[in-house]
């Protein structure tokens, strides 16, 4: 689905022209649109379409492959922080990272009836030859089926933290760690910061030198 067709679908459902500040659907219209979606699996598909159409991970932007996004307060927790993000000069997509995707998923899928359980950091411990890499996900549950969960830190949801970790680091599963699920992103990051700081001497690059991992296409 293209940006244009996504907007057309929104307008058809909402029955009015969608507000498009800076070429992207307004938050109020987006939430209203997702509230109309009664099929929760369809809501996940729409989240993926929206995220792929209007956003790009910072590490897919030329010249930023090793980069990261600096969020006010240390984590993305406001829509205003999303809309202030810079745009990819060729595709007009806002440049975000896993924290931005997690926030978007929590906002939009909660509006469609998914229950937000919290946020979790999945990370690869640092060694002498590899940096500390982290990945934040929003954890959501289908209220009708508690076994049906989503772990989202990209445009592509995973059914478990383990699946998401293996997808990101398929050749380093023995070094993957999973932080606790916390009520907000900042606490999830702080919890892992404390664990990393007190872990084994192999971890030479703690959260202060963290690097958001680039998801696979």
N, C-alpha and C positions, 0 to 999 in steps of 0.2 A: 504494500500500500504506500502511495506517495503522500507527501505532506498535504498536497491539494485535496486528494481523495479523503484523507482523514478529516480534514476540515469540512468538506462537503457532507460527510456522514454525520458529523457533529451537528451541523446546521439542520440537516434533515430530521434528526431525532429531537433537537431542542426547539425547532420551529422558529428560529430567529437567526439573524446574522451573528456569527461568533466574533467576539471582540479579539483583535489580533495585535496587541501591543508588540512592536518590533517583529511582526511577522509570525508570532507564536500564539496559540490559543490562550486566552485569559484563564487564570486559575479558577475563578468562580464558574466559568462555562465548562471547564474540564471536569470539575467536581460534580457539577449538575449532570453532565453527560454520563460519567461513570455511575452515578446513582441510579440511572435508568437501566443499567445492565443487570438483569436478574440472574443470568447464567454466569456463575463465577469463573468457569473455565474460559468463557468468551471474554470476560473482563481481563484475564491474564493475557490473552491474545491481543487485546486492544492496548494493554500496557506496553507489550513488546513492540507493536506497530508504532505507537507514539514515541517510545524511547529511541527506536532506531531512526525514526524520521526527523526528530528535532534535536537529538543530542549525539555527541561523539565523545568517546573516552580520550582523555588528554594524551595518552600514549599512542593513539592513532593519528595524531596531528603531526605533520612533518616538523622535525626539529625539537619535538617534545617527548621523544620515546622514553627517555629516562626521567621525565618530569613528574610533577605531582601538583595537586590543587591545594591551595591554602584557603581554608574556610575560616571565617571570623569565629572566634571562640573555640577553634579546634575541631569543629565538626559541622556538617551541613544540617541545620535544623529549622530553616525558615525559607519560605518560597521566595522572599526578597533576595536571598543569597543566590538562588538559582537564576533569577532573571538578571542579576548583575554580572553573570559570567560572560566572558568574551565569546565571540563567535568564530567558528572556523571560516577562514576567509573565502574558501571555495564553495562550501556547501551550506553556509549560513546556519550551521548547527551550533548550539551552545556547547562549550567545552567543559566537561565535568569529569568526575572519577567515580569510584565505587560508592563513595559517601553520597554523592548526588543521586545516583541511581537508586540507592537504598531509600533515600528520602522520598523520591518520586513514587516509588512502588508503595511505600507506606501510605502516602497521601491518597493516591488514586485507587489502589485496591481496597483500602479501608472504606472508601466511599462506595465501592461496589459490593460490600458485605463481607470481605475478608477480615479476620480479626488479627490485629497487630499484636504479636507476642513480645516483640522487642527487637534488639539489634545484637549481632554477634560478630566478633572479629575472628577470621580464619587467617592463620599466618604461618609463614615458613621461617623457622628459626635461622639465625645467621650463623655462618661458619667462617673459617679463615678465608674461604674461597667464594663465598656467596653472601649477598647483603640480606638484611632483615626485610622481608616483604610481607605486606599485610593486605587484607581484603575485608571490607566491612559489608555485611548483608543485613537486610531487613528480614525478619522471620515472621511469616504470616500463616494463619491456620484457617482452614475452612470450618466455620461453626457447625456445619452439618456433618462433618467427618473429621474428627480430631487427628486421624492418621494422615490426612491430606495437608501437607505443609509446603510452603514455598520459602526458599532462601534466595534473596535477590540482591545482587550488587552490580549487575550489568543489565542489559536489555533482555537477557535470557535467564529465566528462572531455573533453579535446580530443586529437586525434591528433598534434598538433605544437605547438611553441611559437609558431610563426607564426599558426596557427589561433586559439590562445588569445589572442594579442596583438590580432589583428584583431577578435575577438569582444568584447574589452573596450574597445578604442579604434577603432571602425570609421572614424572621421573624422580620425584623426591618425596614420595608419600611417607617415608619414615621420618621426615623432618617437619611434617605438617602438624600444627597444633590448633586447638579450638578453644577460644575464650568462652566464658559463660554468656548466656543470653541476658542482656540488661535492658531496663526500660527505655533508655535513650542511647543515642550513638556516642555521646560524650563519655558516659559511664562505661560503655563497652570498651572504648579505646583506653580509658584510664585503667580498667581492670587488667587488660593485657599489658599495659605499660608496667604495672607493678609486678606482674608475673615474669616478664622478660628481664626486668632489672634484677630480680633475685634468682634467676635460673642459672644454668650451668655456665662455666667460663667459655664454652664454645660460642656463646651468643655475644659477639663482639660489636654488633651494631643494633642497639636497642631502639625503641620507638622514636627517640629524638633524631635518628638517622633513617627513619622508615621510608619505604618506597612503595607506593601503591602499585600493585601488580597489574600488568596488562592482560585483559581477558582474551581468550582465543576468539577468532571471528565467529 
